[in-house]
Amino acid sequence: MASPKVALAAMAVVVAVAALLPATASAASYTVGDDSGWDIGIDYRAWASGKKFRVGDTLEFLYSLGEAEHNVVLVDAQSFAACTVPSNAPTRTTGDDTVSLTQAGQWFFICGIEGHCQDGMKLAVNVH
């Protein structure tokens, strides 16, 4: 039977080794806009602030397919700023679109329906 000093020393080694290991965080899933979803009139900059997006996380864009039709377009920084949709931009249109954040860096999303991006339907996230 080990003495209390040996047991404490062993426990200290385990704690020290665990502290040196990188933290493993599980991927998170975010519903863009929370209960409001992807729609006109939501402050997506405020929604994204304070969130730490990581590689492997997913964004879920929920929106109506009725009269106020929307979509989700992945664009570059220039298109984001200008609210323009490049001809080759990946566009999602299901009303329940999930995007996996597969790499670190800036990701930019807009609604490509005329006038919607200008009305605030745009989201920029920084993925770590």
C-alpha positions as CSV (number, residue, x, y, z in Angstrom):
1,M,0.0,0.0,0.0
2,A,1.4,3.4,-1.0
3,S,2.0,6.0,1.6
4,P,-0.1,9.2,1.6
5,K,2.9,11.2,0.4
6,V,3.4,8.9,-2.7
7,A,-0.3,9.1,-3.5
8,L,-0.3,12.9,-3.3
9,A,2.9,13.0,-5.5
10,A,1.3,10.8,-8.1
11,M,-1.9,12.9,-8.1
12,A,0.2,16.1,-8.5
13,V,1.9,14.5,-11.6
14,V,-1.5,13.6,-13.1
15,V,-2.8,17.1,-12.6
16,A,0.4,18.7,-14.0
17,V,0.3,16.5,-17.1
18,A,-3.4,17.2,-17.6
19,A,-2.7,21.0,-17.4
20,L,-0.2,20.7,-20.2
21,L,-2.5,18.9,-22.6
22,P,-4.4,21.1,-25.1
23,A,-8.0,21.7,-24.3
24,T,-10.4,19.7,-26.4
25,A,-13.6,21.5,-27.1
26,S,-16.5,19.8,-28.8
27,A,-17.9,21.5,-31.9
28,A,-20.8,23.9,-31.3
29,S,-23.9,24.5,-33.4
30,Y,-25.3,28.0,-33.6
31,T,-28.7,29.0,-34.9
32,V,-28.0,32.3,-36.7
33,G,-30.2,35.0,-35.0
34,D,-31.3,32.5,-32.3
35,D,-35.1,32.5,-32.2
36,S,-35.4,35.3,-34.8
37,G,-33.6,33.2,-37.4
38,W,-32.3,34.6,-40.7
39,D,-34.5,37.6,-41.5
40,I,-34.5,41.3,-42.1
41,G,-34.3,43.5,-39.0
42,I,-31.9,41.4,-37.0
43,D,-28.5,42.9,-35.8
44,Y,-26.3,40.0,-36.8
45,R,-23.1,41.9,-35.8
46,A,-24.5,42.0,-32.2
47,W,-25.6,38.4,-32.4
48,A,-22.1,37.2,-33.4
49,S,-20.3,39.4,-30.9
50,G,-19.1,37.5,-27.8
51,K,-19.3,34.2,-29.6
52,K,-16.0,32.3,-30.3
53,F,-16.5,30.4,-33.5
54,R,-14.1,27.5,-34.0
55,V,-13.2,25.1,-36.8
56,G,-15.8,22.3,-36.8
57,D,-18.7,24.5,-35.5
58,T,-21.8,24.8,-37.6
59,L,-24.1,27.6,-38.4
60,E,-27.8,26.9,-39.0
61,F,-29.7,29.5,-41.0
62,L,-33.5,29.2,-40.5
63,Y,-35.8,31.3,-42.7
64,S,-39.2,31.3,-44.4
65,L,-39.6,30.2,-48.0
66,G,-42.9,32.2,-48.4
67,E,-43.4,35.7,-49.7
68,A,-40.4,37.1,-47.8
69,E,-38.1,34.6,-49.6
70,H,-34.5,34.5,-48.4
71,N,-31.3,32.6,-49.1
72,V,-27.8,32.3,-47.8
73,V,-24.8,33.2,-50.0
74,L,-21.2,32.6,-48.9
75,V,-19.2,35.6,-50.3
76,D,-15.8,37.2,-50.0
77,A,-15.1,40.4,-48.0
78,Q,-15.5,42.7,-50.9
79,S,-18.9,41.2,-51.9
80,F,-20.0,41.4,-48.3
81,A,-19.2,45.1,-48.0
82,A,-20.9,45.9,-51.4
83,C,-23.8,43.5,-50.8
84,T,-23.2,41.9,-54.2
85,V,-23.5,38.2,-55.2
86,P,-20.7,36.9,-57.4
87,S,-21.9,34.5,-60.2
88,N,-20.1,31.6,-58.7
89,A,-21.0,32.1,-55.1
90,P,-22.3,29.1,-53.1
91,T,-26.0,29.7,-52.5
92,R,-28.3,27.8,-50.2
93,T,-32.0,28.0,-50.5
94,T,-33.7,25.3,-48.3
95,G,-34.9,27.5,-45.4
96,D,-32.9,25.2,-43.0
97,D,-29.3,25.6,-44.2
98,T,-26.4,24.3,-42.2
99,V,-22.9,25.5,-42.9
100,S,-19.9,23.7,-41.4
101,L,-17.0,26.1,-40.5
102,T,-14.2,24.0,-41.9
103,Q,-11.3,26.4,-41.7
104,A,-10.0,29.3,-39.7
105,G,-10.5,32.8,-40.9
106,Q,-13.2,35.2,-41.8
107,W,-16.5,33.9,-43.2
108,F,-19.0,36.2,-44.8
109,F,-22.7,35.4,-45.5
110,I,-25.4,37.6,-47.1
111,C,-29.0,37.2,-48.3
112,G,-28.8,37.5,-52.0
113,I,-32.4,38.6,-52.5
114,E,-32.4,42.1,-53.8
115,G,-32.3,44.7,-51.0
116,H,-32.1,42.2,-48.2
117,C,-28.3,42.5,-47.6
118,Q,-28.6,46.3,-47.7
119,D,-31.4,46.0,-45.0
120,G,-28.9,44.1,-42.7
121,M,-29.2,40.5,-43.7
122,K,-25.4,39.9,-43.6
123,L,-23.2,38.1,-41.1
124,A,-19.5,38.0,-40.7
125,V,-17.8,35.5,-38.3
126,N,-14.2,35.0,-37.4
127,V,-13.4,31.3,-37.0
128,H,-10.5,30.3,-34.8
